[in-house]
Structures are given as structure tokens and as C-alpha cells.
Amino acid sequence: MRALSGDIEDIIRKRKSCRSYSDRKIGNDIMAEVITMLKDVESTATSAFQLKYSGGSGTGGKERVGTYGMISGASDYIAVIARREGNNPVEIGRLFETAVLHLADLGLDTCWLGGTFDRKGFEGRLDIGSSEYIPIVSPVGYGKERFSILDSSVRAMVGADTRKPWNELFFHESTLNPLEKEIAGDFRIPLEMVRLGPSASNKQPWRVITDSKGCHFFLSRDKGYGLRTYDLQLNDMGIAICHFELTAAQWGMTGSWENGPHPQAPAEWEYVRSYLI
Ligand SMILES: Cc1cc2nc3c(=O)[nH]c(=O)nc-3n(C[C@H](O)[C@H](O)[C@H](O)COP(=O)(O)O)c2cc1C
């Protein structure tokens, strides 16, 4: 896959959900890069899903896509098409976010949509089979120069500009012992990039316990949230894993992801995966 041209930390810090798009079209060269990148990302998937581009009307007009008024001005979208059986929401999160960060690197804006879009409308438009569905889409394009009232009000509603502090998210050996940023060593920047990640309704359900072996990732669910059609919070865990691994790789870390022994965590947390050094 084409490497990111920018610094991963900058890309993660600059990415923000964009809900109002300008008229500026994506040029042919960039569009070709987008299509190739989606194919490259998709080819690394081990579970059953595809990443598809869904273009505008092709006549310069805006094709109306149902987002319940949540997105304005966009005519280009990317979508996840998942098999109903055998898709893995952690992997979908990890790879869709990989695509989102590559789009940001190409100067394009996006907004993860897992709830506020017309699923049936998209499914018809992309002509998918009955054994498949669309859990996630995102507009892709150039955002308006300033956030619109729409953007600002959604951002205020979900507190999109804030993130939980380190002592609520990251721990060392036990949850009795919050991890201090200053002593997190090599994990400091990868964990900070986890903290800055997007999550459904900005709920930030990721928790990490570090120990001498590495970083152990857990999900602290908001009970019942986002489970109606698709496990959005496992998706958020995939985003955290994506941010961690891309940042760790840029810093030359060569750990690996394993499912295995991990420190004890509160009973309500679900263990997801460990990055072992
Ligand atoms: C899995 C997932 C699903 C999301 N679904 C929606 C959605 O349906 N509608 C929406 O307006 N924003 C949605 N968002 C965007 C979040 O609200 C946003 O990422 C969060 O508020 C943080 O803001 P930021 O992305 O600008 O950092 C979703 C984000 C994620 C990660």
C-alpha cells in the first residue's frame, strides 16, 4: 500500500469529522489514488467485507443521499459492504479508519456514519446481495472552509472537541494505578493517538492497561449503545488499534498483536487484544 506522505501524528491531530462539503470536485488523479488505496486496504482484510466508492451523479449535480440532514453538500461516499455472517467489527473499524487517515493525507475530509444514514437507500444504490449489508459509510470530499452551524451544533451535542483525560483511559498493571503520561515511555505517543481517535457519539470506550509485556486493550461499553444493527463500539476498538499500530510503526516499534494473558480488569470490561513488545 502507498505509505502515508504526512506524519501520522499530524494526520490524526488534524482529522475532524466534516459534515458540510464545498462544491470542489475531487480531481481525477486524486480519485484514482482513492480507488487504489481502497482496494489496497480491502486486500488486507481477513474477514468478510469490501470497501466501495459510491460516486455522485456524474453530471455535476448532487445526488441526494439519505443522511437525515446530517451531511450537506457531499456527492461522493465510501462504504463498507459486509457479509451478514463472518464480518469482524474490530477489523472493519481498523481498516475503515486506515482508509480515513489515507484520505486525510490526500487532503480529503470524511465523517464516519454508523447511525445517521439511510442504510436501505445506500444498499439499493450499491446493489448489494441479500447476504450483505452496509454498517458504515462516510462522505468524502473537501469540507467548507469553516464549520457550518450544522457541524458546530452536532459537535457541541456530542462534545466532539473534548476527550477523556489519561487517568480515565490508561492504567499500569491495574486499574487502581492510572498511567501517568510522563512515565508511559515508548507508549506515550501511540496511546495519545488512541485518545484523540474518533468514536461513535464520541463515547471513547477504549481502555488500555500496560505492563512489562505491552499494552492490553479493553472495551468499556455504554450498555446497549449501538448494538441494534452493528457493534459500533467494537468498531471504535478497531479505530484505537489502527491509531496505535500506525503510530507505533512510525516510531519503529515492532510489537505484535496477540490475544492472550492480560492483567485483570473490571468485570464489565471486555478484553479485545494485546500489543506485545
Ligand atoms: C463508529 C462511528 C460511528 C459514527 N456515526 C456517526 C453518525 O451516525 N452520525 C454522525 O453525525 N457522526 C457519527 N460519527 C462521528 C462521531 O460523532 C465523531 O467521530 C466524534 O464526535 C468525534 O469527533 P471528531 O471525529 O471530529 O473527532 C461516528 C463515529 C464513529 C467512529
The ligand as an SDF file (V2000), in Angstrom:
LIG
                    3D

 31 33  0  0  0  0  0  0  0  0999 V2000
  -18.1720    4.1390   14.5150 C   0  0  0  0  0  0  0  0  0  0  0  0
  -18.6010    5.5900   14.4020 C   0  0  0  0  0  0  0  0  0  0  0  0
  -19.9060    5.9120   14.0380 C   0  0  0  0  0  0  0  0  0  0  0  0
  -20.2910    7.2580   13.9050 C   0  0  0  0  0  0  0  0  0  0  0  0
  -21.5690    7.5460   13.4920 N   0  0  0  0  0  0  0  0  0  0  0  0
  -21.9270    8.8360   13.3060 C   0  0  0  0  0  0  0  0  0  0  0  0
  -23.2250    9.1390   12.8100 C   0  0  0  0  0  0  0  0  0  0  0  0
  -24.0500    8.2560   12.5510 O   0  0  0  0  0  0  0  0  0  0  0  0
  -23.5480   10.4420   12.6030 N   0  0  0  0  0  0  0  0  0  0  0  0
  -22.6620   11.4600   12.8500 C   0  0  0  0  0  0  0  0  0  0  0  0
  -23.0110   12.6270   12.6310 O   0  0  0  0  0  0  0  0  0  0  0  0
  -21.4120   11.2050   13.3250 N   0  0  0  0  0  0  0  0  0  0  0  0
  -21.0290    9.9170   13.5510 C   0  0  0  0  0  0  0  0  0  0  0  0
  -19.7600    9.6210   13.9970 N   0  0  0  0  0  0  0  0  0  0  0  0
  -18.7890   10.7200   14.2330 C   0  0  0  0  0  0  0  0  0  0  0  0
  -18.5540   10.9830   15.7400 C   0  0  0  0  0  0  0  0  0  0  0  0
  -19.6350   11.6780   16.2760 O   0  0  0  0  0  0  0  0  0  0  0  0
  -17.2360   11.7490   15.8900 C   0  0  0  0  0  0  0  0  0  0  0  0
  -16.1720   10.9510   15.4390 O   0  0  0  0  0  0  0  0  0  0  0  0
  -16.9600   12.1760   17.3230 C   0  0  0  0  0  0  0  0  0  0  0  0
  -17.9580   13.0610   17.7730 O   0  0  0  0  0  0  0  0  0  0  0  0
  -15.5850   12.8560   17.4720 C   0  0  0  0  0  0  0  0  0  0  0  0
  -15.4750   13.9640   16.6190 O   0  0  0  0  0  0  0  0  0  0  0  0
  -14.3070   14.0430   15.5530 P   0  0  0  0  0  0  0  0  0  0  0  0
  -14.4780   12.8610   14.6110 O   0  0  0  0  0  0  0  0  0  0  0  0
  -14.4800   15.3480   14.8470 O   0  0  0  0  0  0  0  0  0  0  0  0
  -13.0080   13.9530   16.2890 O   0  0  0  0  0  0  0  0  0  0  0  0
  -19.3480    8.2920   14.1600 C   0  0  0  0  0  0  0  0  0  0  0  0
  -18.0390    7.9610   14.5260 C   0  0  0  0  0  0  0  0  0  0  0  0
  -17.6640    6.6320   14.6340 C   0  0  0  0  0  0  0  0  0  0  0  0
  -16.2580    6.3120   14.9960 C   0  0  0  0  0  0  0  0  0  0  0  0
  1  2  1  0
  2  3  1  0
  2 30  2  0
  3  4  2  0
  4  5  1  0
  4 28  1  0
  5  6  2  0
  6  7  1  0
  6 13  1  0
  7  8  2  0
  7  9  1  0
  9 10  1  0
 10 11  2  0
 10 12  1  0
 12 13  2  0
 13 14  1  0
 14 15  1  0
 14 28  1  0
 15 16  1  0
 16 17  1  0
 16 18  1  0
 18 19  1  0
 18 20  1  0
 20 21  1  0
 20 22  1  0
 22 23  1  0
 23 24  1  0
 24 25  2  0
 24 26  1  0
 24 27  1  0
 28 29  2  0
 29 30  1  0
 30 31  1  0
M  END
$$$$
